[in-house]
Amino acid sequence: MLKNKYCKVGDRPVKGIQSKEGFGVYVFNWETGNFDLDLGYLEKIYFGSMDDVEELTKEEFEIYTKRLRAEFKKQKKLHKFVKLF
């Protein structure tokens, strides 16, 4: 069984977690601010080169994700404002 893992791949938060539904790898979606299942990252964060993968603690991951979501909301509001003109 794979252990839970919290990472940044480049700037993107990626987590591999075991849940009641089973194991999944979830990546931050830049368009929605949510996490989407994407097993394409499985090999990269567990078995691949760590060149662009930074492993984080769960707490560091949550702080980083929270900061990205705040920035996402700010950009979304700005985008709505710009559309008015």
Residue frames relative to the residue before (quaternion, step in Angstrom):
aa qw qx qy qz dx dy dz
M 1.0000 0.0000 0.0000 0.0000 0.00 0.00 0.00
L 0.4050 -0.7102 0.5265 0.2333 3.56 -1.01 0.87
K 0.4332 -0.6855 0.5170 0.2741 3.55 -1.07 0.72
N 0.5935 -0.5329 0.4481 0.4037 3.55 -1.24 0.41
K 0.0291 -0.8012 0.5968 -0.0322 3.54 -0.97 0.89
Y 0.1229 -0.7782 0.6152 0.0283 3.54 -0.99 0.95
C 0.0597 0.8312 -0.5395 0.1206 3.56 -0.59 1.17
K 0.2563 -0.6415 0.6736 0.2628 3.43 -1.52 0.00
V 0.1142 -0.7439 0.6555 0.0630 3.54 -0.90 0.98
G 0.7384 -0.0547 -0.0387 0.6710 3.51 -0.03 1.34
D 0.7550 -0.2900 0.2448 0.5347 3.58 -0.58 -1.15
R 0.5853 0.6271 -0.3500 0.3763 3.59 1.26 -0.27
P 0.3792 -0.7000 0.5549 0.2417 3.59 -0.88 0.93
V 0.0151 0.7742 -0.6302 0.0562 3.55 -0.96 0.98
K 0.0136 -0.8065 0.5911 -0.0059 3.57 -0.88 0.92
G 0.1941 -0.7299 0.6447 0.1183 3.50 -1.13 0.80
I 0.1082 0.8299 -0.5339 0.1200 3.57 -0.44 1.17
Q 0.3621 -0.6826 0.5987 0.2110 3.48 -1.29 0.66
S 0.0276 0.7900 -0.6114 0.0372 3.58 -0.86 0.96
K 0.7335 -0.3879 0.3002 0.4706 3.57 -1.27 -0.09
E 0.6704 0.5040 -0.2845 0.4643 3.56 1.13 -0.70
G 0.6599 -0.4540 0.3191 0.5066 3.58 1.23 -0.37
F 0.6571 -0.5024 0.3858 0.4087 3.52 -1.30 -0.23
G 0.0791 0.7977 -0.5953 0.0547 3.55 -1.06 0.76
V 0.2779 -0.7040 0.6228 0.1979 3.51 -1.30 0.42
Y 0.0957 -0.8175 0.5676 -0.0180 3.53 -0.69 1.17
V 0.1452 -0.7990 0.5819 0.0430 3.54 -0.89 1.00
F 0.5406 -0.6180 0.4727 0.3199 3.52 -1.15 0.74
N 0.2632 -0.7533 0.5879 0.1331 3.54 -0.89 1.03
W 0.3851 -0.7619 0.4775 0.2079 3.59 -0.49 1.22
E 0.6772 0.5062 -0.2979 0.4432 3.61 1.12 -0.52
T 0.7851 0.3148 -0.1651 0.5072 3.60 1.07 -0.66
G 0.3967 -0.7123 0.4841 0.3176 3.58 1.13 -0.57
N 0.6055 0.5343 -0.3507 0.4742 3.58 1.30 0.17
F 0.4833 -0.6311 0.5091 0.3300 3.55 -1.32 -0.01
D 0.1511 -0.7757 0.6099 0.0589 3.54 -1.03 0.91
L 0.5233 -0.6112 0.4949 0.3282 3.54 -1.13 0.71
D 0.1616 0.7717 -0.5989 0.1399 3.58 -0.83 0.99
L 0.1828 -0.8254 0.5281 0.0798 3.55 -0.02 1.30
G 0.4516 0.6881 -0.4428 0.3557 3.57 1.28 -0.02
Y 0.6757 0.4771 -0.2876 0.4828 3.58 1.21 -0.43
L 0.4091 0.7443 -0.4552 0.2674 3.61 1.25 -0.18
E 0.7107 0.4497 -0.2706 0.4684 3.56 0.70 -1.05
K 0.6444 0.5535 -0.3280 0.4133 3.57 0.93 -0.88
I 0.7754 0.3674 -0.2193 0.4644 3.61 0.76 -0.94
Y 0.7431 0.3925 -0.2369 0.4874 3.60 1.15 -0.42
F 0.8421 0.1937 -0.0549 0.5003 3.57 0.88 -0.85
G 0.6396 0.5762 -0.3182 0.3970 3.58 1.20 -0.39
S 0.7301 -0.3676 0.3377 0.4667 3.47 -1.38 -0.27
M 0.3495 -0.7479 0.5305 0.1926 3.56 -0.98 0.82
D 0.2708 0.8125 -0.4874 0.1699 3.60 1.24 0.26
D 0.8153 0.1491 -0.0788 0.5540 3.60 0.83 -0.89
V 0.5593 0.5645 -0.3919 0.4637 3.57 1.24 0.52
E 0.0739 -0.7778 0.6239 0.0170 3.54 -0.80 1.08
E 0.2757 -0.7649 0.5594 0.1609 3.57 -0.59 1.12
L 0.1408 -0.7904 0.5953 0.0328 3.56 -0.96 0.99
T 0.5103 -0.5562 0.5223 0.3968 3.53 -1.29 0.21
K 0.6615 -0.4876 0.3710 0.4325 3.57 -1.23 0.29
E 0.6573 0.5180 -0.3079 0.4527 3.58 0.97 -0.85
E 0.6479 0.5042 -0.3162 0.4755 3.60 0.95 -0.85
F 0.6349 0.5406 -0.3119 0.4553 3.55 1.03 -0.87
E 0.6756 0.4954 -0.2929 0.4608 3.58 0.89 -0.93
I 0.6396 0.5122 -0.3220 0.4742 3.60 1.00 -0.79
Y 0.6608 0.5068 -0.3039 0.4627 3.58 0.90 -0.92
T 0.6681 0.4970 -0.2961 0.4678 3.58 0.92 -0.92
K 0.6293 0.5318 -0.3313 0.4598 3.58 0.99 -0.81
R 0.6501 0.5122 -0.3089 0.4686 3.58 0.99 -0.84
L 0.6515 0.5077 -0.3139 0.4683 3.60 0.97 -0.82
R 0.6583 0.5067 -0.3140 0.4597 3.58 0.95 -0.83
A 0.6215 0.5244 -0.3417 0.4712 3.60 1.03 -0.73
E 0.6532 0.4947 -0.3038 0.4862 3.58 0.98 -0.84
F 0.6168 0.5499 -0.3299 0.4565 3.57 1.04 -0.81
K 0.6722 0.4920 -0.2953 0.4678 3.59 0.89 -0.94
K 0.6359 0.5291 -0.3243 0.4588 3.56 1.01 -0.83
Q 0.6723 0.4917 -0.2900 0.4714 3.59 0.92 -0.91
K 0.6324 0.5353 -0.3259 0.4553 3.56 1.04 -0.80
K 0.6504 0.5007 -0.3099 0.4798 3.60 0.98 -0.84
L 0.6420 0.5181 -0.3180 0.4672 3.57 0.97 -0.85
H 0.6422 0.5277 -0.3162 0.4574 3.57 0.97 -0.87
K 0.6479 0.5037 -0.3147 0.4769 3.61 0.98 -0.83
F 0.6430 0.5267 -0.3154 0.4579 3.58 0.99 -0.85
V 0.6652 0.5044 -0.3010 0.4610 3.58 0.90 -0.92
K 0.6182 0.5575 -0.3433 0.4349 3.61 1.05 -0.72
L 0.5920 0.5906 -0.3657 0.4086 3.60 1.14 -0.54
F 0.7439 0.4049 -0.2149 0.4863 3.59 1.12 -0.58
